[in-house]
Amino acid sequence: LFVCLIALSGSINFAKEIPLKVFAKPATYKNMRISPTGKYLAFTYEEGTEVKLGIVNRLTKKPTASFEFGDNRHVTNFTWLTDERIGMTVQTIIGWLDGTQAKTHWNVANADGSNRFTIWDHLNFGSMVMLDKLESDPDYVLAIKRQWSDGGKAKLYRINISKSDGRFGKSSGKYIDDSPPAAAHTEPGIVG
């Protein structure tokens, strides 16, 4: 039996060893998300010092849009807001520990690249986080907005993701009138 195993092992082709550099290469695509209807595939990819967002039509396999924001600007997150509309968070990243201001922008655009504008940017002296898509009103999303002038207290905010109000291509939005009273932003789980 031992002699048979040795004879067989000589005839088996072992897999070729994969070079280490294959595992050390940066990923071609970083993140991918399929649109709600499955029509589009959005993905981030590196090019030079940038991380860009691309969109392809899944049926035709043809690109419909590519979004770039300049040197050292990275699409750090993105989400499908509707079947045809995507939102993306863009930040300046030179190195994770270099102390550079992130200069965060929240941008929206159609899957074909049209109707692109900024909803929120770092010049607003605050922060914004999207909470939910409003299924009953697909032109809007619900977000939490923390403004420096309000002492960093969180408030609910309704934002138009389909139409810019013309202020440097930014979207209009408004605080929710019946939003809960502001609470300390340091307490976990509290909205408002």
N, C-alpha and C positions, 0 to 999 in steps of 0.2 A: 504494500500500500504506500509506504513512504517513497519507494522508487517511482511509483506512478505519479504521486504529487509533484515530485521534482521534475519529472518529464513534462507534466502539464504546465508547470509554472514557466517553463521556457517558451511555451507557445502562446502565453497570455500577454497581450500588449498592455503595459501599464501606462496610465495617463502621463503625459508630458508635464514636467514641473512648470508651474506658472511663475513667471518672474515677479519679484516683490514690487517692482515699479508699477505693475498693473494695479495693485491695491493702494498705492500711494498717490495715484492721479486724482485730481479733483473730479467730482461727479459732473457729468455733462448736464444733467438736469437735477435741480435741487428739490423742488416741490412740484406736485401736480394735483390738479383738481378738475373733475368733470363737471360741466354745467348741469343745472337741475334737470334739463330735458335730455342730456346726453349728447347734444349737438356739438359742443365745443370741448376742447381740452386746453386748459391754461397751465403754464409751467414757468418756473424761473430757471434762468441759465446765466452762467458767467461769461462775460466778454470784456477782456482787459480788466480795469478796476471796477467795473460795474456788475451788478446783478440785475438783469432785465426780465421783463415778463413777456412771454409769447403766447399767442392763442392760435390754435389750428382747428379747422372744421374736421370733426372725426370721420365724417362720411367721405369727404373728398381728399382728406389728408393734406389740404393746402392751408398755408398760414393765412389768417385773417387780420392779425394785428401784432405789432411788437412795440413795447413801451420802454423807452430809455429816458434817464433823468440826469445824465452827466457823470463826470469823473467821481469815483468813490461813492456814488449813490446806489443803494441796494434796495430792491423790492424785498422787504423783510417778511411781509405777510400779504395774503390776498384771499378774497372770498367772492363767490358768486352772489350778487345781491338779488338778481332776477335771472330769468332764462337768457337774457341778452346783455346784462349789465354786470360789470365786475368792479370791485373796490380793492384798492391796494395801498398798503402802508409803505412809504419810502423814507429811508434814513441815510445819512452820511455815515459810512463806516470805513475807517482807514485801518484800524486795528481794534480789537475788542477792549483793550486796556489802555488806549492812548489818550483818553480824556477829551476827545473831539466832541463838540456839540453834535447831537444826532440830527438836528434840523428836520424833525419829523413832519411829513406831509401825508395827508390821507387824500388819495385821488380816486376818481371814478371815471369809467369810460364804457362805451359799448363794445361788444365783442369784435366789431369790425374796425375799432380804433377811433370811431367818431364820437362826438359829444364828450370830449375829455376835459375835465376841469378838477381843480383842487377844492376839496370840502373844508379841510382844516390844515393849518400850517403852524410852524413853531413861533411865528410872530404873534400869535393869539395869546401868548403868556398863560397857557393852561394846557390841559390835556383832554383828549376825547377818546372814548372807547365805545365801539358799536355793541349794543346789547342784542338787538333783534331786528329782523326784517319785518316790516308790517305787511302781512299777507293781505289784509283788507285794503291796503293802500300801497301798491308796489312802487310808487314814486318816492316813498319816504322810508327812512330807517329810524329806529329809536336808539339813542346813545346816552351815555353818561358824560357830562361835560364838567370839568373842574377848572374854574377860572381863578387866576391869581387875585383879581380884584374882589372875589367872593371869599377870600381866605382859604382857597383850595377845597371848599365844600362841594360835594357832588350834587348835580341837578340833572333831571331827565331833560333830554333835548330831542326834538323831532327835526330831521334834516331831509331836505329835498335832494335826492340823488340823481334826478333826471334833468334838472334845469338849473343853470347858473343864474345868479341874480345880477351878473354884470360887474360885480366888485372884483376886479382883477381875476375874473374867471371862477370866483368862489360861489358856493351854494348858499342859498338862504336856509335859515333854520330858525326855530324859536323854542324857548323854554316851554315845557308842559305846564299849563296854569295850575292844574291840580296835583303837581308833583309833591311828594312828601316833603315836609320841612327838612332843610339841610341838616345833616348830622356830621360828626367828625369823620373825615375821610380815612382815619386810621383804624376804625373799628371794622373788622371783617364782616362781610355779609350785609352791610347796611347800604342801601341805595337811597340817595337823597341828601 
